Amino acid sequence: MMSALGLAGVAGTAFMGIVAPSPAYATVKSLPQSWDGGSPDGTGYHGGVVPMAADNPSVVYYNQFCKKEDCGKCSTVCRDIQSVFDYWDPQVAEEIVCVHCGQCTAVCPGTNGTPAMRERNETAIVSDALANPDYHVIVQTAPATRVALGEEFGLSPGTWAEGQQVAALRMLGFDTVLDTNFTADLTIIEEASEFVSRVVNGTAPLPMFTSCCPSWVKFLEYFYPELLTHQSSCKSPQAMFGTLAKTYYAEVNGIDPEKIFSVAIMPCTAKKFEIQRDE
């Protein structure tokens, strides 16, 4: 999603409790009044707007810019493409079901060019960290951002903008700019090792599913919990990078891990949700 490519789309900021993990979900009872009708058969919200918890870590809903039933694009993509909207029952659910994929933000036209569904903006948190001399601010960038970012600045779609991206991040004040591809390779190694162990030693069921996408992980947890044992136990590349930043990187560079402020620039809003998971 293009909206996730700038600093407004930083996926993770974590430092000594500066970003206190907030509850990832609101309960169904906290649904805004505009969503209290449900469907005639009581099996879901069949209106034009996807219900969004006020404390959703990935997406923010602005009611004043929503076209409501005159639009329906968010509910269409959530239901017909992502298979989430209308696939859960608000009568039995304890929370507003969302897999944090952000597709609603990608299709929402809003009013007068201002979308009602937007990704949660954490630019100010990062700006404060960059301005604090006590922090060593490290940033990882996902490969997808390098071929999409240029379009936002007038370059042809698909232009490779890695050099410009790195230069811009350094000019903004990041101490170190690194590549998420490194931990993507580690993920491949770890998942391959786990797969071999499952095949040879029968340590877990087959087939084995990837665990790289936090939205996919949450989808399984909600709708197919019986398949969770098929999922790899490996962290995502973003999560592996965050761990290495506070361990290996800190050790090699002689930096107190508690002084490292880790930021991720990702092409997916679900990464914002991922960093708030307890594990």
N, C-alpha and C positions, 0 to 999 in steps of 0.2 A: 504494500500500500504506500503510495507516494507520501501520504501525510506522516508516515512514520520515519521518514528519511532524514529530516533535519534534527537539530538539537531538541526540538519539541517532542521528538519521538525517542528520546533516550529510554532504553528499556530498563536499566537498572542503576540505582545509586544506593550504595550501602556503606555506611561508616559509623561505627560506634553508636548506633541508635539514632543518627540524624534523621533517617527516614524510618520512623517507627512503623512496623508492619501493621496496617489497618486490616480489619476483617474484610476478607475478599468478597463477601456477599451480604446482602440484606435479606431479611426474611420475606416470605410472600406477603405477610401481613403488612409490610411496610410499602407495598406498591402504591404509587400515586393514585389519587382519586380517579384520574382519567383512565386507569386500567382496571377498574373494579367490576366491569361488566362480565368479563369472561365470555364463553361461548354458550349457545343455547343448550348444549348437552353437558356443559360443565367440564369438558375435557381439556380445555386450553384457552389461550387468548387468541381469538380469531380476528381481532381488530387489525387496524393498519399499522400499528406501532409496536415494535418489539419492546417488552418491558425491560427496563434497565435499572439496576440497583444504584442508589445514590453513592454507595461506596465501592462501585465496580473499579478495580485497579487499572483497567485498560481503556474503558470507554465512558464518556460523560454525555448525558442527554440534556439538551437545552429545549425545554418545552416551548418557549416563546418563538422558536424558529421552526417548529415542526408543522408540517401540513396535515398531520393526522391521517384520517381516512381518505383524503384527497390524493394521497401519494401511495403508501404501502410498499415502497421499495425495500425498506429495511426488513419488513416481515417476509417479503417474498424471497429475498436472498437467504435469510436465516432459516426459512422453512424448506424451500425447494432446492437449494444448493447445499446448505450446511446440515440440514435435517435436525435442527434443534427446536426452533419455534414451532409450537403446536405438538411437539413430541413429548411434552411433559405435562403433568396434571397439577395445576395449582392447588387442588383440593388436598393433595397428599404431600406435595413438595414442601420442604422446610426452608428453601431458599429460592431466589430467582435464578433459574438455570441459564448459564451463559458460559460458552467455552472460550470467550475472549479473542475470537479470531479477528474481530474488527471489520468484517465484511460489511456490516451496517454502515460504518463510517465511510467506506469506499463508494457506496451507492447513494448515500443521503444527499439530496439536492438542497434541502432546507428552503428557506425563503430569502429572496433577494441575494442569492449567492452565499448565504451564511448557513452552513449545515447544522442540523439539530443534533446529529450523532457525531461526536468528535473524539479523537483519542485523548487520553489524559495527558496534559501538558506538564512536564517536569523540568522545563528549561530553567526556571528560577533556582531550583535546588542545585543544579549543576553550576549555574553562574555564581552562586554563593560559594561553592566549593572551590571554583577556579580563583576566586578573589581572596581565598584564605591561604596565607603562606604556610600554615601548619600542615596542610594536606599535600600529599603527593598524588596528583590526579592522573589516573591511567584510563585510557579509553580503548575499547576493542570495536572494530567495525566489521560487520558482516559483508561478504562479497557482493550480495545483491544490491547493497546501497551504492556501490561504486559505479554501477551501470544505469542507475535510475536517478541519482542525485543531479547529474548534469542537466537533465531535462528541465529541472526547476530553475535553472539559471540560463535558459535559452539555448543550450546545446541540443544537438540532434538526439532523439530518443535512442538509448542504448550506448551513448558515448561513454568510453572508459574514462572515468574521472578520478582514479585513485590518487594520482599525484596532487591534483587540486584539493581533494578531500583531506589528505594528510597535511598539506601546507596550511589549509584553513584551520584545521584542528590545532596545529601547533601555534598558529597566530592567535587563536582564542585563549591559549595558555595551558593546554594539556601538556603534562610533563612527558608522557610517553604515549605513542600511538601504535597499537599492535593489531594483528590480523586474526580474526576469529577462525580463519582457515587452519591455523595451527592446532587448535583444540578440536576442530572438525576431524582432522587426521587422527587425533587421539581417540575420538569417539569411534572412528572406524576400527582402530586397533582393539579397543576395549570390547566393542560389540562383536567383532570377529572372534575374539578369545572366548567370550561368553557363549557364542553360538557353537563353537567347537566343543566346549564343555557340555552343552546341552545334548549335542549329537552323540558324543563319545561316552559321556558319563551319565547321561540322563538326569542332570541336575535340575532341570525345569522343563515344562512342556514345550512341544513344538507345534506349529511354527512359532518362530520368535518375531515379535513386532519391534520396530524401532521406537525409541523413547525420546527422539530429538525434538519433537514438536510438542510444546506444552498444551496447545489447543487439542491436539489428538489425544494426549494423555487424559485431559479432563473429559473429553468426549467418551472415552472408554469408562472412566470412573462413573460417569452419570448413567450411561445407557447400556454398557456391557461389562459390568464389574466382574462377571465370571471369566472374562478373558484377560484380566490384569496379570495373571501369572505367565501369560505368553509375552508380556512386554519386557523389553530389555531393562535391566537394572541400572544402565549407564545414565549419567547426567547428560543434558544437552550440551552442545559445544559452548554456548554462552555460559552455562553454569559451571562447566569444567574450567573455563577461562577464569571465572571469578574466584574459584578455589585456588588455582595456580597463582593468581595475582597476589593472594594473601599468604601463600606458602613459598613455592619455588622462586617466584619473581622477587619477593621480599627478601628471601635468604641470599640470593645471588647479588642483589644490589644493596644489601645491608640496610634495609628500610624496616622500621617498625610496622608490622602488618596493620596495627590500629591507626597508622597515619596514612594508609592507602585508601583513597576514595576511588572506587571502581565504577566506571560508566560503560554502557554498551549501546551502540547505535545499530539498531536492528530494523529489518523491514516488516516486522510483525508485532502487533499490539499484544499478543499473548505473552510475549517475553516480559512485559510489565507485570502480568499476573504471576509468572513463574518465579520472579525474585522474591515474592511475598509468601511463597509456600514455606511452611515450617521446616521442611527437610532441606 
